[in-house]
Amino acid sequence: MDTAALEKQVEELQMIQCSLLPGEIMTFIDEIDFWNNLLEIHSTTSTIPDQLPTFQAHFQVKVEAVDVWFEVLFPFRYIGDLVSCCPTISVKGLYLGKIEQERLQKIVEEGINEFTGSEYPIYQLLSIHLIPLLHTMRGAHAEAEPSGENLTDESAVAPEYHALLTSHHLISPNKRRSLQQWSGSLSITGFAKVGYPGVIYACGAQESVEEFVANVKAMQWLALKVRFVEPVMEEFREKEPKRQWAEFQKVGEVVEEMKRLGREQFIVEMGIGSLGTEK
């Protein structure tokens, strides 16, 4: 490894490290002290020491309470160019079956193709796709766990509410990850449609939905509109099977999901289903 390659790798590693939110963990596997000290020195002085690493940059990215993680290995010659020298990203897990591992590995491969040509491709792949994917898995795990609260009398359960919000766009990785985190912490089901326009649909207990909407409104948006926050009418309640938070890319997917829930009227009446083909 030469100094130029090391400096480029350190820049990307720092971007990954600085983008992590609470509960997200990045851990080096080989030469742990060397790489941790190197990132700390570079963050304060923007310099690279003369000493070069003996081992390649090898690290894990995890999310707390998720038994699946990603393991990344930067080759010595890696300088951000995935065509000439691509890092290895492996899916690891304590109880990961072969079929699920293959599915997740395919997502990794598709992400590598998507960000080929970017200046910091692994940072983008992790922050936009892979780390949010781990949060989605955590939400699914929490939903599957039995809770004493679910055993209470049905009359004591908080009324079910839902909310629909739209914005000019939804692109920011931080916003997308925040939505996923809030969906898990507040037991919210629903989805976010990314790109242009942005569409957010949330369903859950009244207090949870209201807090979720308040969190969304507190972020900076272009043309954010809260279309409604209201109780779910009785005729719609049994049409929604348990489902984790999802992300969609197209308006048509939003329409199909709301049809699946038997709630397409809520978006068609807002004109969302007739927004036209996305560019």
C-alpha positions in Angstrom: 0.0 0.0 0.0 1.2 3.5 -0.8 0.5 6.7 1.2 -2.0 8.0 -1.5 -4.1 4.8 -1.3 -4.0 4.9 2.5 -5.2 8.5 2.7 -8.1 7.8 0.3 -9.2 4.8 2.4 -8.9 6.7 5.6 -11.1 9.5 4.2 -13.8 7.0 3.3 -13.5 5.1 6.6 -13.9 8.4 8.5 -17.0 9.3 6.4 -18.5 5.9 7.4 -17.6 6.3 11.0 -19.0 9.9 11.2 -22.3 8.9 9.5 -23.1 6.3 12.2 -26.1 7.0 14.4 -26.6 5.8 18.0 -26.9 2.0 18.0 -24.8 1.7 14.8 -21.3 0.2 15.3 -18.2 0.1 13.2 -15.4 -2.2 14.5 -12.0 -3.1 13.0 -11.0 -6.7 12.9 -7.3 -6.6 12.1 -4.8 -4.2 13.6 -7.5 -2.6 15.6 -5.4 -0.1 17.5 -3.6 1.0 14.3 -6.7 1.8 12.4 -8.5 3.4 15.3 -5.5 5.6 16.1 -5.0 6.4 12.4 -8.6 7.7 12.0 -8.3 9.7 15.2 -5.1 11.3 14.1 -6.4 12.1 10.7 -9.6 13.6 12.1 -7.7 16.2 14.1 -4.6 16.8 11.9 -5.7 15.6 8.4 -2.3 13.9 8.1 -1.2 10.4 7.4 1.7 9.0 9.5 4.7 7.4 7.8 3.9 3.9 9.1 1.8 1.8 6.7 -0.6 -0.9 7.9 0.5 -4.6 7.8 -3.0 -5.8 7.2 -5.8 -4.5 4.9 -8.6 -2.4 6.4 -11.0 -5.0 7.7 -14.1 -4.0 9.6 -17.6 -4.9 10.6 -20.7 -2.7 10.5 -23.5 -3.7 12.9 -26.7 -2.4 14.4 -27.5 -3.2 18.0 -30.0 -6.0 18.6 -29.5 -7.4 15.1 -27.8 -10.7 14.7 -26.8 -10.0 11.1 -24.0 -7.7 10.1 -21.7 -6.7 7.2 -18.0 -7.4 7.0 -15.9 -5.2 4.7 -12.3 -5.7 3.5 -10.5 -2.9 1.6 -7.7 -4.2 -0.6 -4.3 -2.4 -0.3 -4.8 -0.9 -3.8 -8.3 0.3 -3.3 -8.7 4.1 -4.0 -12.5 4.3 -4.4 -12.5 2.8 -7.9 -14.7 -0.3 -7.8 -13.9 -1.3 -11.4 -10.1 -1.7 -10.9 -10.1 -2.9 -7.3 -13.4 -3.6 -5.5 -13.6 -4.2 -1.7 -15.1 -7.4 -0.4 -18.4 -7.1 1.4 -19.7 -10.2 3.1 -23.0 -10.9 4.9 -22.5 -12.5 8.3 -24.9 -13.7 11.0 -25.3 -15.9 14.0 -28.3 -17.8 12.7 -28.3 -16.8 9.0 -29.7 -19.3 6.7 -28.3 -19.9 3.2 -31.3 -18.5 1.3 -31.4 -15.4 3.4 -27.7 -14.9 3.1 -27.9 -15.2 -0.7 -30.7 -12.7 -0.8 -28.7 -10.2 1.3 -25.5 -10.8 -0.7 -27.5 -10.0 -3.9 -28.5 -6.7 -2.4 -24.8 -6.0 -1.7 -23.9 -6.8 -5.3 -26.7 -4.6 -6.7 -25.5 -1.8 -4.5 -21.9 -2.1 -5.7 -23.2 -1.8 -9.3 -25.3 1.2 -8.4 -22.4 3.2 -6.8 -19.6 2.2 -9.3 -18.2 5.5 -10.4 -18.9 7.3 -7.1 -16.1 9.0 -5.2 -16.8 7.2 -1.9 -18.9 4.1 -3.1 -18.7 2.0 0.1 -19.7 4.9 2.3 -22.7 5.5 0.1 -23.6 1.8 -0.1 -23.5 1.4 3.7 -25.3 4.6 4.6 -28.0 4.5 1.9 -28.8 0.8 1.7 -27.1 -1.6 4.0 -27.3 0.1 7.4 -31.0 1.0 6.9 -31.5 -2.6 5.9 -30.2 -3.8 9.3 -32.6 -1.4 11.0 -35.5 -2.9 9.0 -34.4 -6.3 10.3 -34.3 -5.1 13.8 -37.9 -3.7 13.5 -39.1 -7.1 12.2 -37.4 -8.9 15.1 -39.0 -6.5 17.7 -42.4 -7.1 16.1 -42.0 -10.8 16.3 -41.2 -10.8 20.0 -44.2 -11.4 22.3 -44.9 -8.5 24.7 -46.9 -8.4 27.9 -48.7 -5.3 26.5 -50.2 -7.4 23.8 -51.9 -9.6 26.4 -54.0 -6.8 27.8 -57.8 -6.5 27.2 -58.6 -5.3 23.7 -60.6 -2.4 25.1 -57.4 -1.1 26.8 -55.4 -1.0 23.6 -54.7 2.5 22.2 -56.8 3.4 19.1 -55.1 2.8 15.8 -54.2 5.9 13.9 -52.6 6.5 10.5 -50.9 9.5 8.8 -50.0 10.5 5.3 -47.3 13.1 4.5 -45.9 14.2 1.2 -42.9 16.3 0.2 -41.2 17.6 -2.9 -38.6 14.8 -2.5 -37.1 12.3 -0.1 -33.5 11.6 -0.8 -31.4 12.2 2.3 -29.9 9.0 3.8 -30.1 10.5 7.2 -33.8 11.2 6.9 -34.5 7.7 5.5 -32.6 6.1 8.4 -34.4 8.3 10.9 -37.7 7.2 9.5 -36.7 3.6 9.8 -35.4 4.1 13.4 -38.6 5.8 14.5 -40.7 3.1 12.9 -38.9 0.6 15.1 -38.9 2.6 18.3 -42.5 3.7 18.0 -43.9 0.4 16.6 -45.0 2.1 13.5 -45.8 0.2 10.3 -45.9 1.8 6.9 -43.6 3.0 4.2 -41.5 5.8 2.7 -41.5 6.5 -1.0 -38.0 7.9 -1.9 -37.0 10.2 -4.7 -39.5 12.6 -6.3 -42.0 13.1 -4.8 -41.6 11.9 -1.2 -44.5 10.0 0.4 -44.6 8.8 4.0 -47.4 6.6 5.4 -47.4 5.6 9.0 -49.8 3.5 11.1 -49.9 2.6 14.8 -51.1 3.7 18.2 -52.3 7.2 18.3 -49.5 8.6 20.5 -46.9 6.8 18.4 -48.2 8.2 15.1 -48.5 11.7 16.5 -44.9 11.5 17.8 -43.7 10.1 14.5 -45.4 13.0 12.6 -43.9 15.5 15.0 -40.5 14.1 14.5 -40.9 14.3 10.7 -42.1 17.9 10.8 -39.1 18.8 13.0 -36.8 18.0 10.1 -36.1 20.4 7.2 -38.2 19.6 4.1 -39.1 21.2 0.9 -42.9 21.6 0.6 -43.8 19.1 3.3 -47.6 18.6 3.7 -49.3 16.6 6.4 -52.3 15.2 4.5 -54.0 13.7 7.5 -53.5 12.3 11.0 -56.6 10.5 12.0 -58.1 7.2 13.4 -58.2 4.2 11.1 -61.9 3.5 10.4 -63.2 0.2 11.5 -63.7 -1.2 8.0 -60.0 -0.9 7.2 -58.5 -2.4 10.4 -58.6 -6.0 9.5 -57.3 -5.6 6.0 -53.7 -4.8 7.2 -51.5 -7.8 8.0 -48.5 -7.2 10.2 -45.7 -5.7 8.1 -42.4 -4.0 8.8 -41.4 -0.6 7.5 -40.7 -0.5 3.8 -39.2 1.7 1.2 -40.5 2.2 -2.3 -39.0 3.8 -5.4 -42.1 4.5 -7.5 -45.5 6.1 -7.1 -47.0 2.9 -8.6 -45.6 0.9 -5.8 -47.3 3.2 -3.3 -50.6 2.8 -5.0 -50.2 -1.0 -5.0 -49.3 -1.1 -1.4 -52.3 1.0 -0.4 -54.5 -1.3 -2.5 -53.1 -4.2 -0.7 -54.1 -2.6 2.6 -57.5 -1.7 1.2 -56.7 2.0 1.6 -56.0 3.2 -1.9 -58.7 5.9 -1.6 -56.6 7.8 0.9 -53.9 8.5 -1.7 -55.9 8.6 -4.9 -58.1 11.3 -3.3 -54.9 13.3 -2.6 -53.9 13.0 -6.2 -50.8 10.9 -5.4 -51.9 8.1 -7.6 -52.0 10.4 -10.6 -48.7 12.1 -10.1 -47.5 10.6 -13.4 -44.4 8.6 -14.3 -41.3 9.4 -12.4 -38.3 10.7 -14.2 
